[in-house]
Amino acid sequence: MQANGHGPAAQREVALASPPADLPPSRVPRLPRFRRYLGIDYSGAGTPETRLPGLRVYAAEDPTKPPCEMTAPAAGVRWSRRELARWLTDTLAAGPPTLVGIDHGLSCPLHYFERHALPADWDQFLADFTRHWPADAPSVTVRSLRANNPRAGDPRWRRPCERRTGAKSVFHFDVPGSVATSTHAGLAWVRRLRGALGPRLHVWPFDGWQPPPGAHVLAEIYPSRWSARWPRGNRTPDQQDAFATAAALAAADYSGELEDWLEPALPPAEKTAARVEGWILGVS
């Protein structure tokens, strides 16, 4: 596997990625939905051009082999958000069906829609949000956009999936474990990716709970659910989160557990709301 699609592979193989004993065994022989799994530990620090030590990507193709770290083509190690978006667009456009797990919110709680009188439509939300939070503009930081922004939220607003996992609100800035800056930095790039790939990219669950065959899938994940299941070795915490995400996604697809993740058993009202405010893959 090439590490960046632009040059020689830059792979880091450490602990084996075989599913740990506490993951469910294979149920019945089956073909996996996907051929590649990307775990992205995101970072909203700096500008879109800043090369960030906390922005990490790992890829897996076989759950019996360790995921490989994908390094930035130009820098050799560190990605910027702009470069990652370009690489991800090119990689998905030319590659096999891929499941991408990213650790930032893909929407906001329903309270946000109500506060700002927005329709319960994710594409309209995404367009409105990126108009007010143009975090993909050159040299812009999330912090610079926060002052007097008319599309602010309340850190007390949490989605059901966040309450179930203990994850923080997408508006809870400046605290350990926060995904607020990453979410506000990342949504503009999600919209760009969606525009570039069109129907080849299924953003879960907004485009439906069941992806069509052959589509790429982008889903929100919560790495803390998986990170301790694999030995960390010499990886940084950010590397470990991306590594464990790629490994867990591959293991779940090959075991069949992914089918339950894609169609969680939720109350009808909660399931309807999740098509607007989003859900964390693997939470039920």
Backbone as numpy.savetxt, mean C-alpha at the origin, in Angstrom:
# Nx Ny Nz CAx CAy CAz Cx Cy Cz
15.26 -12.36 -10.62 14.41 -11.17 -10.62 15.29 -9.94 -10.62
15.02 -8.97 -11.47 15.79 -7.75 -11.48 15.34 -6.86 -10.35
16.27 -6.12 -9.79 15.94 -5.30 -8.63 15.27 -4.00 -9.01
15.42 -3.54 -10.23 14.77 -2.27 -10.54 14.21 -2.21 -11.95
14.44 -3.20 -12.78 13.92 -3.18 -14.13 14.74 -2.32 -15.07
15.79 -1.70 -14.56 16.61 -0.82 -15.41 18.06 -1.26 -15.45
18.44 -2.26 -14.69 19.84 -2.63 -14.64 20.00 -3.95 -13.94
21.23 -4.27 -13.52 21.50 -5.54 -12.85 20.69 -5.67 -11.58
20.37 -6.90 -11.24 19.59 -7.15 -10.02 20.39 -6.74 -8.81
19.66 -6.08 -7.88 20.27 -5.72 -6.59 19.43 -6.39 -5.53
19.76 -7.62 -5.23 18.92 -8.44 -4.38 19.57 -8.63 -3.03
18.74 -8.68 -2.01 19.21 -8.92 -0.66 18.43 -10.09 -0.10
19.04 -11.26 -0.07 18.35 -12.44 0.41 18.87 -12.75 1.81
17.96 -12.70 2.75 18.35 -12.94 4.14 17.57 -14.13 4.66
16.63 -13.90 5.56 15.87 -15.02 6.12 14.94 -15.61 5.07
14.76 -16.91 5.11 13.84 -17.55 4.19 12.45 -17.02 4.37
11.70 -16.92 3.27 10.36 -16.35 3.31 9.28 -17.40 3.33
9.59 -18.62 3.64 8.56 -19.65 3.72 7.53 -19.25 4.75
6.23 -19.55 4.50 5.20 -19.15 5.44 5.47 -19.70 6.82
5.38 -18.88 7.88 5.60 -19.38 9.22 4.50 -20.33 9.65
4.76 -21.03 10.74 3.87 -22.11 11.13 2.48 -21.64 11.49
2.32 -20.36 11.89 1.01 -19.92 12.32 0.13 -19.47 11.18
0.64 -19.46 9.93 -0.21 -19.18 8.80 -0.97 -20.45 8.41
-2.22 -20.30 7.93 -2.99 -21.48 7.57 -2.32 -22.29 6.48
-2.38 -23.61 6.52 -1.82 -24.43 5.45 -2.66 -24.32 4.19
-2.12 -24.82 3.10 -2.86 -24.80 1.84 -4.16 -25.57 2.00
-5.21 -25.04 1.42 -6.51 -25.68 1.56 -6.71 -26.74 0.48
-6.64 -26.30 -0.75 -6.77 -27.24 -1.86 -5.78 -26.79 -2.92
-5.32 -27.70 -3.77 -4.43 -27.27 -4.84 -5.12 -26.23 -5.72
-4.45 -25.13 -5.99 -5.05 -24.05 -6.76 -3.96 -23.21 -7.38
-4.31 -22.49 -8.42 -3.38 -21.56 -9.02 -3.51 -20.22 -8.31
-2.40 -19.56 -8.01 -2.49 -18.25 -7.37 -3.07 -17.22 -8.33
-3.65 -16.18 -7.76 -4.21 -15.09 -8.58 -3.11 -14.27 -9.24
-2.00 -14.12 -8.51 -0.95 -13.18 -8.94 0.36 -13.91 -9.17
1.23 -13.24 -9.91 2.56 -13.81 -10.17 3.66 -13.02 -9.50
3.28 -11.87 -8.92 4.29 -11.05 -8.25 3.60 -10.27 -7.12
4.36 -10.02 -6.05 3.82 -9.37 -4.86 4.81 -8.29 -4.42
4.34 -7.08 -4.31 5.18 -5.96 -3.91 4.73 -5.44 -2.55
5.66 -5.34 -1.62 5.41 -4.72 -0.33 6.10 -3.37 -0.29
5.32 -2.31 -0.04 5.88 -0.95 -0.03 5.69 -0.35 1.35
6.80 -0.02 1.99 6.77 0.75 3.23 6.98 2.20 2.84
5.92 3.00 2.94 5.91 4.33 2.35 6.45 5.37 3.33
6.79 6.52 2.80 7.23 7.65 3.61 6.73 8.94 2.98
6.19 9.82 3.82 5.73 11.12 3.35 6.68 12.24 3.70
7.88 11.91 4.13 8.85 12.93 4.53 9.37 13.68 3.30
9.88 14.88 3.54 10.54 15.63 2.49 9.64 16.01 1.33
10.27 16.23 0.19 9.56 16.59 -1.05 9.45 15.36 -1.94
8.72 15.45 -3.05 8.65 14.30 -3.96 10.01 13.88 -4.52
10.99 14.78 -4.49 12.30 14.48 -5.04 13.30 13.98 -3.99
12.95 14.07 -2.72 13.87 13.68 -1.65 14.05 12.16 -1.64
15.32 11.73 -1.58 15.58 10.29 -1.47 15.50 9.90 0.01
14.62 8.96 0.30 14.21 8.70 1.67 14.65 7.33 2.16
15.34 7.24 3.29 15.74 5.94 3.82 14.56 5.10 4.28
13.43 5.76 4.57 12.26 5.02 5.04 11.33 4.54 3.95
11.63 4.83 2.70 10.79 4.40 1.58 11.41 3.13 0.99
10.77 1.99 1.24 11.36 0.70 0.89 10.38 -0.17 0.11
10.93 -0.97 -0.80 10.12 -1.85 -1.64 10.76 -3.23 -1.69
9.95 -4.27 -1.45 10.40 -5.65 -1.62 9.43 -6.36 -2.55
9.96 -7.32 -3.30 9.15 -8.08 -4.25 9.34 -9.57 -4.02
8.24 -10.31 -4.17 8.27 -11.77 -4.07 7.55 -12.35 -5.28
7.97 -13.53 -5.68 7.28 -14.26 -6.74 6.92 -15.67 -6.31
7.59 -16.16 -5.27 7.42 -17.54 -4.81 7.50 -17.51 -3.29
6.47 -17.98 -2.57 6.49 -17.88 -1.10 7.54 -18.75 -0.43
8.20 -19.62 -1.18 9.26 -20.44 -0.57 10.63 -19.77 -0.67
10.68 -18.60 -1.32 11.94 -17.87 -1.45 11.79 -16.49 -0.84
12.89 -15.94 -0.33 12.78 -14.64 0.33 12.50 -13.52 -0.67
11.66 -12.56 -0.29 11.48 -11.38 -1.14 12.81 -10.65 -1.33
12.93 -9.98 -2.47 14.13 -9.23 -2.81 13.85 -7.75 -2.67
14.83 -7.01 -2.20 14.66 -5.57 -2.12 14.83 -4.95 -3.50
13.89 -4.09 -3.87 13.95 -3.33 -5.11 14.59 -1.98 -4.80
15.68 -1.69 -5.44 16.38 -0.44 -5.17 16.16 0.55 -6.30
16.28 1.82 -5.98 16.04 2.87 -6.95 17.06 2.80 -8.08
16.63 2.89 -9.34 17.56 2.75 -10.47 18.73 3.72 -10.44
18.45 4.98 -10.14 19.52 5.98 -10.22 20.38 6.01 -8.98
19.76 5.81 -7.83 20.50 6.00 -6.58 21.13 4.72 -6.06
20.67 3.57 -6.52 21.22 2.33 -6.04 20.54 1.79 -4.81
20.01 2.67 -3.96 19.32 2.22 -2.75 18.05 3.03 -2.50
18.21 4.31 -2.26 17.10 5.12 -1.78 16.18 5.62 -2.89
14.89 5.47 -2.65 13.87 5.97 -3.57 13.45 7.38 -3.18
13.01 8.13 -4.17 12.16 9.29 -3.93 10.74 8.87 -4.30
9.74 9.60 -3.83 8.36 9.25 -4.18 8.11 9.40 -5.68
8.70 10.41 -6.28 8.50 10.60 -7.72 9.11 9.43 -8.51
10.29 9.03 -8.14 10.95 7.93 -8.86 10.22 6.61 -8.63
9.74 6.39 -7.42 8.99 5.17 -7.15 7.72 5.12 -7.97
7.02 6.24 -8.08 5.79 6.27 -8.87 6.07 5.95 -10.34
7.16 6.50 -10.86 7.52 6.24 -12.25 7.88 4.77 -12.45
8.67 4.23 -11.53 9.07 2.82 -11.62 7.86 1.89 -11.50
6.96 2.20 -10.57 5.80 1.35 -10.37 4.89 1.38 -11.60
4.72 2.54 -12.19 3.92 2.64 -13.41 4.52 1.79 -14.52
5.82 1.93 -14.76 6.48 1.17 -15.82 6.46 -0.33 -15.53
6.69 -0.70 -14.27 6.75 -2.10 -13.91 5.39 -2.78 -14.08
4.34 -2.13 -13.64 3.01 -2.73 -13.76 2.53 -2.72 -15.21
2.88 -1.68 -15.95 2.44 -1.61 -17.35 3.00 -2.76 -18.17
4.22 -3.21 -17.83 4.87 -4.24 -18.63 4.87 -5.61 -17.98
4.39 -5.71 -16.74 4.59 -6.94 -15.99 3.35 -7.79 -15.83
3.52 -8.96 -15.18 2.42 -9.89 -14.95 1.52 -9.40 -13.83
0.36 -10.03 -13.61 -0.55 -9.61 -12.54 0.17 -9.52 -11.20
0.08 -8.36 -10.58 0.85 -8.06 -9.38 -0.08 -7.54 -8.28
0.15 -8.03 -7.08 -0.56 -7.53 -5.90 0.39 -6.59 -5.15
-0.02 -5.35 -5.01 0.80 -4.33 -4.36 0.16 -3.96 -3.03
0.90 -4.13 -1.94 0.45 -3.70 -0.63 1.22 -2.48 -0.19
0.51 -1.43 0.17 1.16 -0.17 0.55 0.62 0.28 1.91
1.48 0.81 2.75 1.08 1.07 4.13 0.66 2.52 4.37
-0.21 3.04 3.51 -0.87 4.30 3.83 -2.33 4.22 3.41
-3.14 5.09 3.99 -4.56 5.09 3.66 -4.80 5.44 2.21
-5.85 4.85 1.65 -6.24 5.15 0.27 -7.50 6.00 0.21
-8.03 6.35 1.36 -9.19 7.23 1.43 -9.23 7.81 2.84
-10.35 8.43 3.18 -10.54 9.05 4.48 -11.84 8.56 5.12
-11.97 8.68 6.43 -13.20 8.25 7.09 -14.42 9.01 6.57
-15.58 8.39 6.71 -16.82 9.01 6.23 -17.07 10.38 6.85
-16.57 10.59 8.09 -16.72 11.91 8.71 -16.12 13.00 7.83
-15.03 12.69 7.15 -14.39 13.66 6.26 -15.32 14.03 5.11
-15.94 13.02 4.51 -16.88 13.27 3.41 -18.04 14.15 3.89
-18.54 13.86 5.09 -19.67 14.61 5.63 -19.26 16.05 5.95
-18.10 16.20 6.59 -17.64 17.54 6.97 -17.49 18.44 5.75
-16.99 17.89 4.64 -16.70 18.71 3.47 -17.74 18.56 2.36
-18.89 17.96 2.70 -20.02 17.83 1.76 -19.59 17.19 0.45
-18.84 16.11 0.56 -18.38 15.40 -0.62 -19.30 14.22 -0.92
-19.52 13.90 -2.19 -20.33 12.72 -2.51 -19.60 11.45 -2.10
-20.35 10.43 -1.82 -19.76 9.14 -1.41 -19.26 8.39 -2.64
-18.26 8.97 -3.26 -17.69 8.43 -4.50 -16.17 8.57 -4.41
-15.45 7.44 -4.49 -14.02 7.49 -4.24 -13.26 8.27 -5.31
-13.61 8.12 -6.58 -12.88 8.84 -7.62 -13.07 10.35 -7.48
-14.27 10.77 -7.12 -14.49 12.20 -6.91 -13.73 12.69 -5.68
-13.70 11.86 -4.64 -12.90 12.20 -3.46 -11.43 12.37 -3.85
-10.90 11.43 -4.63 -9.48 11.45 -4.98 -9.14 12.72 -5.76
-10.02 13.09 -6.68 -9.77 14.31 -7.46 -9.81 15.54 -6.56
-10.79 15.61 -5.66 -10.90 16.75 -4.76 -9.73 16.81 -3.78
-9.37 15.67 -3.25 -8.29 15.62 -2.26 -6.98 16.09 -2.88
-6.67 15.62 -4.06 -5.39 15.99 -4.67 -5.37 17.44 -5.16
-6.53 18.02 -5.38 -6.55 19.47 -5.67 -6.12 20.27 -4.43
-6.54 19.81 -3.26 -6.23 20.54 -2.04 -4.92 20.08 -1.40
-4.46 18.89 -1.76 -3.21 18.35 -1.23 -2.34 17.90 -2.42
-1.85 18.87 -3.22 -1.05 18.52 -4.41 0.37 18.12 -4.02
0.48 17.02 -3.30 1.78 16.61 -2.75 2.71 16.04 -3.79
2.26 15.93 -5.04 3.14 15.48 -6.12 3.78 16.65 -6.86
3.46 17.88 -6.46 4.06 19.05 -7.11 5.53 19.17 -6.72
6.36 19.68 -7.62 7.79 19.79 -7.31 8.06 20.60 -6.05
8.97 20.07 -5.23 9.49 20.76 -4.04 8.46 20.99 -2.93
7.27 20.42 -3.07 6.22 20.60 -2.05 6.39 19.56 -0.95
6.13 19.97 0.29 6.09 19.05 1.41 4.67 19.00 1.97
4.34 17.91 2.62 3.03 17.81 3.26 2.90 18.88 4.34
3.97 19.10 5.08 3.91 20.11 6.15 3.55 21.48 5.58
4.10 21.83 4.42 3.81 23.14 3.84 2.35 23.25 3.39
1.71 22.12 3.11 0.32 22.14 2.68 -0.67 22.11 3.84
-0.20 21.82 5.03 -1.10 21.65 6.18 -1.66 22.97 6.70
-0.91 24.04 6.58 -1.33 25.32 7.15 -2.60 25.84 6.48
-3.67 25.99 7.25 -4.93 26.57 6.78 -5.54 25.82 5.59
-5.25 24.53 5.49 -5.81 23.77 4.38 -7.31 23.56 4.60
-8.15 23.91 3.61 -9.60 23.76 3.79 -10.08 22.32 3.82
-9.22 21.38 3.50 -9.60 19.97 3.52 -8.88 19.23 4.66
-8.87 19.85 5.82 -8.27 19.22 6.99 -9.24 18.22 7.60
-8.71 17.36 8.48 -9.53 16.38 9.17 -9.25 16.39 10.65
-9.91 15.50 11.36 -9.81 15.41 12.81 -9.11 14.11 13.18
-8.05 14.15 14.01 -7.36 12.90 14.37 -8.23 11.91 15.13
-9.37 12.35 15.61 -10.29 11.43 16.30 -11.11 10.60 15.31
-11.09 10.98 14.03 -11.84 10.23 13.02 -11.05 8.98 12.65
-11.64 7.82 12.89 -11.00 6.55 12.53 -12.01 5.66 11.84
-11.53 4.91 10.89 -12.37 3.93 10.20 -12.47 2.66 11.03
-13.49 1.84 10.80 -13.61 0.58 11.55 -12.37 -0.30 11.44
-11.73 -0.35 10.28 -10.54 -1.19 10.13 -9.39 -0.67 10.98
-9.32 0.64 11.18 -8.28 1.20 12.04 -8.56 0.88 13.51
-9.82 0.97 13.89 -10.16 0.64 15.28 -9.88 -0.83 15.58
-10.10 -1.70 14.62 -9.90 -3.14 14.84 -8.42 -3.50 14.95
-7.57 -2.77 14.26 -6.14 -3.10 14.26 -5.33 -2.25 15.23
-5.92 -1.17 15.73 -5.17 -0.24 16.55 -4.40 0.78 15.73
-4.65 0.81 14.41 -3.97 1.79 13.55 -4.48 3.19 13.85
-3.63 4.16 13.62 -3.99 5.55 13.88 -4.80 6.14 12.72
-5.49 7.22 13.03 -6.25 7.94 12.01 -5.32 8.49 10.94
-5.84 8.61 9.73 -5.06 9.22 8.65 -4.89 10.73 8.85
-5.48 11.28 9.92 -5.30 12.69 10.26 -4.50 12.89 11.54
-3.94 11.81 12.06 -3.19 11.90 13.32 -1.71 12.12 12.99
-1.33 13.37 12.85 0.03 13.74 12.46 0.96 13.78 13.67
2.26 13.67 13.37 3.34 14.01 14.32 3.36 13.14 15.57
3.01 11.87 15.42 3.11 10.92 16.54 3.76 9.65 16.01
4.41 8.88 16.88 5.01 7.61 16.42 3.95 6.69 15.82
4.31 6.04 14.73 3.40 5.12 14.08 2.34 5.78 13.22
2.46 7.09 13.02 1.47 7.82 12.23 1.58 7.48 10.75
0.44 7.37 10.08 0.42 7.21 8.62 -0.16 8.46 7.96
-0.40 9.52 8.76 -1.05 10.71 8.22 -0.21 11.38 7.13
1.07 11.60 7.39 1.92 12.26 6.40 2.06 11.38 5.16
2.24 10.08 5.35 2.35 9.17 4.21 1.08 9.19 3.36
-0.07 9.17 4.02 -1.34 9.19 3.30 -1.50 10.47 2.50
-1.23 11.59 3.14 -1.40 12.87 2.45 -0.37 13.06 1.34
0.79 12.44 1.47 1.79 12.50 0.40 1.48 11.52 -0.71
0.89 10.38 -0.37 0.77 9.29 -1.33 -0.44 9.32 -2.23
-1.54 9.96 -1.79 -2.78 9.86 -2.57 -2.68 10.49 -3.95
-1.91 11.56 -4.07 -1.75 12.17 -5.40 -1.07 11.20 -6.37
-0.13 10.40 -5.85 0.56 9.42 -6.70 -0.35 8.24 -7.03
-1.24 7.89 -6.11 -2.23 6.85 -6.41 -3.11 7.29 -7.57
-3.52 8.54 -7.55 -4.35 9.04 -8.65 -3.58 9.03 -9.97
-2.32 9.39 -9.93 -1.51 9.34 -11.16 -1.39 7.90 -11.67
-1.14 6.98 -10.76 -1.01 5.58 -11.15 -2.30 5.06 -11.76
-3.41 5.42 -11.16 -4.71 5.01 -11.68 -4.94 5.58 -13.08
-4.57 6.85 -13.27 -4.74 7.45 -14.59 -3.85 6.82 -15.64
-2.63 6.43 -15.25 -1.69 5.86 -16.21 -2.06 4.44 -16.63
-2.56 3.64 -15.68 -2.81 2.22 -15.95 -4.26 1.92 -16.31
-5.17 2.83 -15.99 -6.57 2.61 -16.35 -7.13 1.33 -15.75
-7.91 0.58 -16.53 -8.57 -0.61 -15.98 -7.63 -1.76 -15.64
-6.36 -1.66 -16.03 -5.41 -2.71 -15.64 -5.12 -2.68 -14.15
-5.40 -1.55 -13.50 -5.16 -1.43 -12.06 -6.50 -1.43 -11.33
-6.65 -2.39 -10.43 -7.84 -2.49 -9.59 -7.45 -2.00 -8.20
-8.02 -0.87 -7.78 -7.73 -0.35 -6.45 -8.79 -0.90 -5.49
-8.33 -1.72 -4.59 -9.22 -2.48 -3.71 -9.49 -1.70 -2.43
-10.73 -1.69 -1.93 -11.95 -2.30 -2.48 -12.80 -1.34 -3.29
-12.25 -0.16 -3.61 -13.04 0.89 -4.25 -13.58 0.46 -5.61
-12.80 -0.34 -6.34 -13.23 -0.83 -7.64 -14.00 -2.14 -7.54
-14.27 -2.58 -6.34 -14.97 -3.84 -6.12 -14.14 -4.75 -5.24
-14.82 -5.64 -4.52 -14.13 -6.56 -3.63 -13.39 -7.64 -4.39
-13.91 -8.03 -5.54 -13.30 -9.10 -6.33 -12.62 -8.53 -7.57
-11.29 -8.56 -7.65 -10.60 -8.04 -8.83 -10.85 -8.94 -10.04
-10.88 -8.37 -11.23 -11.03 -9.19 -12.44 -9.75 -9.98 -12.70
-9.85 -11.12 -13.34 -8.65 -11.92 -13.65 -7.64 -11.11 -14.46
-6.39 -11.23 -14.10 -5.31 -10.59 -14.86 -5.02 -9.17 -14.47
-5.82 -8.57 -13.57 -5.59 -7.18 -13.19 -4.51 -7.09 -12.11
-3.83 -5.97 -12.07 -3.00 -5.63 -10.92 -3.92 -5.13 -9.81
-3.53 -5.33 -8.58 -4.32 -4.86 -7.44 -3.44 -4.03 -6.52
-3.96 -2.87 -6.14 -3.33 -2.02 -5.14 -4.22 -2.03 -3.91
-3.65 -2.36 -2.75 -4.43 -2.45 -1.52 -3.68 -1.83 -0.36
-4.42 -1.27 0.56 -3.85 -0.77 1.81 -3.54 -1.94 2.73
-2.39 -1.89 3.38 -2.02 -2.95 4.32 -1.54 -2.33 5.63
-1.45 -3.17 6.65 -0.97 -2.74 7.98 0.16 -3.69 8.36
1.42 -3.31 8.07 2.55 -4.24 8.21 2.75 -4.81 9.60
2.32 -4.09 10.62 2.51 -4.58 11.99 1.84 -5.92 12.23
0.86 -6.25 11.42 0.19 -7.55 11.56 1.11 -8.70 11.18
2.14 -8.42 10.39 2.96 -9.49 9.82 4.44 -9.41 10.18
4.94 -8.24 10.55 6.39 -8.02 10.62 7.09 -8.99 11.57
6.44 -9.34 12.67 7.09 -10.21 13.65 7.09 -11.68 13.24
6.43 -12.02 12.15 6.34 -13.42 11.74 7.59 -13.92 11.03
8.42 -13.00 10.58 9.67 -13.39 9.91 10.85 -12.79 10.68
11.93 -13.52 10.84 13.12 -12.96 11.50 13.59 -11.70 10.79
13.97 -10.71 11.55 14.35 -9.43 10.95 15.76 -9.45 10.37
16.65 -10.21 10.97 18.02 -10.23 10.46 18.64 -8.85 10.51
19.28 -8.44 9.41 19.96 -7.15 9.35 19.09 -6.04 8.77
17.83 -6.32 8.54 16.97 -5.30 7.94 16.60 -4.21 8.94
16.42 -3.00 8.45 15.88 -1.91 9.26 14.39 -2.17 9.49
13.77 -1.48 10.43 12.32 -1.65 10.60 11.51 -1.38 9.34
11.91 -0.37 8.56 11.20 -0.08 7.32 11.38 -1.20 6.30
12.60 -1.71 6.19 12.84 -2.85 5.30 12.04 -4.06 5.75
12.00 -4.30 7.05 11.27 -5.46 7.55 9.79 -5.37 7.24
9.20 -4.19 7.36 7.78 -4.03 7.05 7.50 -4.34 5.58
8.37 -3.84 4.69 8.17 -4.11 3.26 8.42 -5.58 2.93
9.47 -6.15 3.52 9.78 -7.57 3.33 8.62 -8.44 3.78
8.13 -8.21 5.01 7.06 -9.04 5.56 5.77 -8.88 4.77
5.51 -7.69 4.25 4.31 -7.48 3.44 4.37 -8.32 2.17
5.48 -8.26 1.44 5.61 -9.06 0.22 5.50 -10.55 0.53
6.16 -10.99 1.61 6.12 -12.40 1.97 4.73 -12.84 2.38
4.03 -12.02 3.17 2.69 -12.38 3.62 1.69 -12.42 2.48
1.79 -11.48 1.54 0.88 -11.48 0.41 1.08 -12.73 -0.45
2.33 -13.09 -0.70 2.61 -14.30 -1.49 2.10 -15.54 -0.78
2.38 -15.64 0.52 1.95 -16.81 1.28 0.43 -16.93 1.28
-0.27 -15.81 1.45 -1.73 -15.84 1.49 -2.33 -16.23 0.16
-1.73 -15.78 -0.93 -2.25 -16.14 -2.24 -2.07 -17.62 -2.52
-0.90 -18.14 -2.23 -0.62 -19.55 -2.50 -1.41 -20.48 -1.57
-1.72 -20.04 -0.36 -2.46 -20.89 0.57 -3.97 -20.82 0.34
-4.42 -19.78 -0.34 -5.85 -19.57 -0.52 -6.45 -18.60 0.47
-5.68 -18.21 1.48 -6.19 -17.28 2.49 -6.54 -15.93 1.89
-5.87 -15.57 0.81 -6.13 -14.28 0.18 -7.59 -14.15 -0.24
-8.23 -15.25 -0.60 -9.64 -15.18 -1.02 -10.51 -14.64 0.11
-10.23 -15.02 1.35 -10.98 -14.48 2.48 -10.62 -13.02 2.72
-9.36 -12.67 2.50 -8.96 -11.28 2.68 -9.67 -10.35 1.70
-9.84 -10.83 0.47 -10.47 -10.00 -0.56 -11.96 -9.83 -0.35
-12.56 -10.72 0.39 -14.02 -10.69 0.62 -14.27 -10.85 2.12
-13.88 -9.86 2.94 -14.02 -10.00 4.38 -15.48 -10.09 4.81
-15.71 -10.82 5.88 -17.07 -10.98 6.41 -17.41 -9.76 7.26
-18.00 -8.76 6.64 -18.35 -7.51 7.31 -19.86 -7.33 7.32
-20.39 -6.62 8.32 -21.81 -6.26 8.28 -22.10 -5.45 7.02
-23.30 -5.58 6.46 -23.61 -4.90 5.19 -23.32 -3.40 5.20
-23.69 -2.69 6.26 -23.46 -1.25 6.29 -21.96 -0.93 6.29
-21.19 -1.73 7.01 -19.74 -1.52 7.07 -19.10 -1.82 5.72
-19.60 -2.83 5.05 -19.04 -3.20 3.75 -19.35 -2.11 2.71
-20.55 -1.53 2.79 -20.89 -0.44 1.87 -20.01 0.77 2.13
-19.81 1.11 3.41 -18.98 2.26 3.74 -17.54 2.05 3.30
-17.05 0.81 3.38 -15.66 0.52 3.03 -15.38 0.76 1.55
-16.40 0.71 0.70 -16.19 1.00 -0.71 -15.90 2.48 -0.93
-16.12 3.29 0.09 -15.87 4.74 0.02 -14.66 5.13 0.88
-14.60 4.64 2.12 -13.53 5.06 3.01 -12.37 4.07 3.05
-12.51 2.93 2.38 -11.41 2.00 2.28 -11.39 0.95 3.37
-10.50 -0.03 3.20 -10.35 -1.14 4.14 -8.91 -1.60 4.08
-8.46 -2.23 5.18 -7.11 -2.77 5.24 -7.17 -4.25 4.86
-6.39 -4.63 3.88 -6.40 -6.01 3.41 -5.95 -6.95 4.53
-6.74 -8.00 4.75 -6.42 -8.98 5.77 -7.15 -8.77 7.07
-7.91 -7.68 7.20 -8.66 -7.39 8.42 -10.10 -7.81 8.22
-10.66 -8.47 9.22 -12.08 -8.86 9.13 -12.74 -8.64 10.48
